[in-house]
């Protein structure tokens, strides 16, 4: 399924009252909706005793962890008299994680008071039993790249073997979230790789594509609509749309940081109106501290030009790129 097949509706997650924080908003842009479809398919597969596994890989700031957490929150833990039911178990891996430590985390999150006790085999067998007792259908593992980050592939190989056995014994769908190098985990075990469908990604918005430009515009309007305590009318201005894109390069994580800082600054100043000046300061504080003033996309004196940020470029490279542009204009 292509992202173009997904709904283009953009809105916030259901809340009991309007949120005051950008970080609490969940904006359902097309790639997010597509991810929800893929995750729902994994859940449906496990419910029919035919586990369907997938991996979501993306660079930092693209919203993969928010997708993982949102999906998990849509299937919350239930606590009937007969015992906890956990249809979707979300586990965020810690840096330097080992298979034994992952087992500890899973047992802990399932409420096992003795999660630190037992051999690796004993812990694994307890996980099998608890998955059945708690009716776990999907195991969501976030930050899976920690299995392969600057380490011997021995850890990744052990993790791949362990996950393969887990899926086969429990019939649970496993969903992996992490940086692109996380796919190295699947390459360690051919049997595990066959249990997974093609990975999907969450990329940046592409200003050169009309449909993605329209989605980015709707994204800004959704932020405006879901922060009623602040006047974000400025986000309705097409000129500001392009300035916001140039400031975040179409990466939703960077955009959220800019808007969040602008809202915080407005609160400190005792105002509810978000201005271009506040966005300019937020850009300096959150994205590029040592920028030339002539390169700030929120400076009315310049006409910003959208620059594509490929997956191979990080924020440091992004800064270097702008420094070079600034040097050429002097």
N, C-alpha and C positions, 0 to 999 in steps of 0.2 A: 504493500500500500504506500502510495506517495503522499507527501505532506499536502499536496494540492488537493487531495481527496477529502481532507479533514475540514471540519466546520471552521469558518472564519470568525465566528462569534467570539468576542472578547469580553470577559467580565471578571468579577472577583469571586473568591470562594465564599460560600454561605457564611454569614456572621450574624450574631445576635444584635450587634450594633456597629455603626461605622467605625472603622479602625482609625487610629491616630498615627500609625507608624507604617512607613513604606515597607519595611521588612515583613510586616504581617499580611501584606496583600499577596494574593495569588492571582495573577493575570493569565487567563486562558487563551494564549495566542496559538496559532495553528500548530506549531511544532510541539507545544505542550499538549494540545488535544490529541495529536497523533501518538505521543508517548503514552497517554492515558489509555488509548485504544490498544496499544501493544501490551500494556501491563494487564489490562482487563482480559485479554486473550490468554495470558499466562494463568490467571485465576480460573478462568473457565476450563482450561485444560486440566488443571489439578483437581477441580471439582468433579470432572468426569473420569478421574483416575488415569489421566493421560497427560502427565506433566509437560508443560511447554515453557521452555526457558529462553531468556533473551538477555542481552547486554546493551546498556546505554552508555556510550562513551562521548565525552565532550571536554573541551578545554575549560579551565576554571572560569567561573562567572557566567556560564551559559544557562544555569538554572536546573542542572540535573539533580542536585540534592533536594531542591524544592519540589521537583516532580516526584522523587522517591518518597519524600515525607508526606506530600499531599495525598498520594495514592494510598499510603499506609493509613493515614487519618480517615480516609473514606471507608475503611474496614476496621473499625476500632475493636479493641479487646472487650469481650463481654464476660460478665461474671455471674452466671446463674448459680443456683444452689449446688448443682452437680460439679462445678469447677469452671475455671477460666477457659474461654474459647478465644483463640487468637488466630483469626483467619489469615492475617498478614503480619508477619514478624519483621520489623525493621531493625537492622543492626548496622551501626556505623563503625567501621574498622578503625583501630588506632594505629598510628605510625609504628612500624617495626613489628606488626602483628605476626604471630605464628598460628599454626593450626590449633594447638592446644589453647592458646589465648582466645581464639575465635570460639572454640567450644565453651570456654568459661563465659564469654559474653552472651552466647546464646542461652546457656543455662541460667545465667543471672537474669536476663530479660524475660525468661519464661517463669521466673519466680522460684527457682530451685535454691533453697537456703544453703545447700552444700555444693554450690557450683565450683568451689575451689578444690574439692576433695575427689580423689579417685585417679586412676590412670587414664591415659588418653583413650584407651579402648572403653573403659567403664563410662567415661563422660559421653563418648559417642553413642553408646547403647542407651544411656539415659536420655539423650537428645531424641533418639528414635522413638522411645516410649512417650516422651512428653509431646512430641509432634503429633502422635496419634491421639493422646489424651486431650490435648488442647485444640485438636482439629486444625492444625496449621496447614494452610494451603499454598501460601507463597512466602518464601524467605527472600527478603530484600537486603542485599549487602551493598552498603555505600562505601565509597573510598577504597574500592578493591585494588586500586593501584598500589596500595601500601604493601601488597604481597610481592610486588616486583620492583619497588622503588630502590634503586641503587643497592641491590642485594643479589646474592647468589640465587640462581634459578632453582636451586634445591627446594627452597621454601615454596616457590610457585608450583613446582612439581608435586610436592606433598599436598598442597592445598587443592590442586586440581584432582588428584586421586581421591581425596577426602570428600570433595563436593560430588564427584561422580557416584561414589558409594552412597552418600546421603540421598541423592535424588532417586537412585534405584531402590533403596530400602524404604523410603518414606513416601514416594510418589508425590513429593512436593515440588512445585515449580520454583526455580531459583532465578532471581533477577539481579544482575550485577550492574553497579553504577561506578564510574571512575573515569580517570583520564584515558586517553587513547591507548597508552601502553598497557592498560589493564587487559587488553585482548591477548597479551602474552600468556596469561593464565590459561586460556582456552587452547593455546597452541601446545601446551605441555601434555595434553592427554587427548588423543584422537577420539576416544569414546565419549569424553565429556563434551568435546566440540560438537559432536553429532547430536547431542541432546539440546543444543542451542540453535535457535533460528538466527537469521542474519542480524547483526547488531544494528542499532539505529543511533543517530546522533542528534544533538541539539546545537545548532550553529548560531551564528550571528545573523541579524537581518541584513539583507543586501539592498542597498539604496538604489542600485541600478535595475532591480526587478520591480516593476510597478505593483505587483501583488504584495510583495514583501514590504515595499515602502508604505503601502496602504495599511498593512498590518502594524507596522511600527507607529504610524500615525494614530491608529485605533488604540494602541498600547498606551500612548501618552494621554489620550482622552480618557481611557479607563483609570489611569492614575488620578486624573483630575476629578472624575466622578466619584471616586471612592475615598476621597479625603475632604469631606464636606466642611471640616473645621478650618480649612485653609482656602484662600482664593488662588486657584491655579489657572485662572483664565488665560494666562500667558501661554499655556500649553495648547491652546486652540489656534494659535498663530502659525500658519504654514512656515514662516521664516524661522520661528523657534523650533519647529519640527526638524529642520535641516541642521540647525545649530546643535540640538540635542543629539542628533545622529553623529555629527562630527565629534562631539565630546565623548561619546561612548562607543563609537565605531560599530553600532548595531548590537553591542553586547549588553544583554539585559541586566547583568550583574553590575556593570559600571553605571548604567543609567539609574538603577536603584540607589547606588551609593551617592550619586550627585543629588537626586531628589530628596533622599533622606537627610543629607547634610543641609540642604537648602531649607527644609522644614524645621530642622533643629535650630538653624540660625535665626529663622523668623521668630521662633518661640523665644529665643534668648533676647531678641530685640523688641519683644512685646508687640509684634505685628502678625497678622494672619495672611498678609498678601505676599506671594512669592514673586519676586521681581527678577529681571535679567541680571541685575547686580548680584543678587543672592545666588543665582545659578552660577555666575562667574566665580564667585568666591568658593562655592562648593566644588567647582571643577578644580580649582587650585588646591584646595585642601585634600580632596579625595583621589584625584587622578594624576595631576601633574603639578608638583609643588614648585619646580624651578623653571616654569615656562616663560618664554618671552611674552610680554603683554600683547604683542602683535599676533600671537598664535592662539590666543584664547578664543574659542569659537563663540563665546557669549559676548564678545566685544563688538558693539555695533559698528565700530570703525572698519571692520573687516567683513568680507564675504567668505565664509568657510567653505571648503571643498571636502566632500566626503572621501575618506580614504578607506580602502578595504583592509580589514585585519584578518589575515589568513590564520589557520589553526597553528601554523608554525611560528607565528609571532606572539610573543608575550608582551606584557606591559612595558618591560624595560626596552625591548626592541621598538615598541611603539614610541616611547620617549625619544630614543635615538633618532628615529625617523623624523620626528618633529624638530629636533635640534638641527638636523641637516637642512631641513626646509627653511628654518629660521636663519641659518648661516647663509644660505643662497640668496635670501632676500635682503641682506644687509648691504 
